[in-house]
Amino acid sequence: MNEINDRRDDVFIEQRPWGNFQSFVTNEKVTVKIITVEPGQRLSLQRHRFRAEMWQVLDDAPLDITVDERTWTAERGEQIWVPLGAVHRMGNSGTVAGRILEVGFGDFDEDDIERLEDDYSR
């Protein structure tokens, strides 16, 4: 499998006397963002040619997720894998803002976004 496409094997939890830490990536070319989606808003339905993404849901807000043919409401702590080229979107059908930690694997460039649907006419 393409190494950019699927990095799930790199994620691990390390136990320590004080608790644990979760590692998402080690020594790789990545871009890390926290994305905040306001209530009633959603990102464009999109895909990327040069990067795959891993999302970690940070809040209890109902974040509506689409990855290819699957659509669901993600829960706090859930990890979502968006393979290279997958059609994806996140939205917020709740009443409070929701955040996702995004780790992008591969070359990051906003011009890499191919928008298939967009509420903001971009």
N, C-alpha and C positions, 0 to 999 in steps of 0.2 A: 504494500500500500504506500502511496505517496507520503513522504514524511511530513509535509506541510498539512496534508489532508486530515490526519488523525493522530493527535498527541495524547490521547487518553492514558496511554501507558506511562507517560511522564508525570501524571498527577499521583501524589502519594501523601499519606499522613504519617508524620514522625512523632512518636510519643516521647515526652520529656517528663521529668519529675513534677514540673509545674503545670503540666497539661499536654498540649500538642501543637504542632503547626501543620498547615496544609501547603504543599508545594505544587505550583501549577506548571512551572517551566524552569529549567536550569541552563544557563549559558547558551541561550538561543536568541536569534533575532526576532524580537516581538515588539508590539505596541500595546500599552496598557492604558485603559480608560475606565472611568466611571461614567456611565450614561444614566441621566435622570430623565424619566418620562413623566410628564405632567398628566394629571387626571384628564381623561377624555381625549388624549393625544396618542399618536402612533407614528413610528418611523415608516419610511417608504418600504414597500415590498421590493426586495433587492437581491442581488447576488454579486460576488466578487470573482475576478479571474486570478488574482495574485495572492490571496490570503484566505486562510481558514480562521474561525473564531471559536473561542470558548467563553461562555457567559456563566457567571455565578450570580444568582439572585440574592440581593442584599437586604431587601425589605419585605414586609408583609403585604404590600400593595398588590392587588391582582394584576400581574403582568401577563398579558396574553401573548403567546409565543407561536410563531409559525416557522417550521423548518421543513422545506419541501412539502410533502402531502400531509404532514401532521400539524394540527393546531390544538393547543391546550393552554390552561392557566397554570403558570409555574408557581411553585411555592418557595418561600424563603429558604436559602441554602441549596436549592437545586442547581445542578450543573447542566448546561445545555451545550451540545457540540454542534457547530455549524461547519460542515465540511466545505472545502474549496468548491466553489460553483453552486452551492446549495441556495435555493430560493428561501429567503428568510425575512422575518419582520418581528418587531415587538411593539406592543401597545399597552395602554393603561385604561382599563374600564372602571377603575375605582374612583375614590374621592380624595385620595392623597397621592403625592408623588411617589414613584417607585424607582429604585436604582438597581443597575446591573454592573458588575465588574466585568469588563471585556478584555480578554487577552487575544490579540490578533497575531497569528503566526504567518510570517512571510513579509513581503514588501508592503508597507503601508503608504497609500496614496488615496486621498478622497476622490480622485478622478477614476479610481477603480470601481466605484459604485455604479452598477447598472440598475437604474430604477425602472421597475416594471409597473408599479402603481405608486402614486405620490399624492397625498392630500394637500400639498403645498405648491403644486404645479412647478416643481423644479425639473 
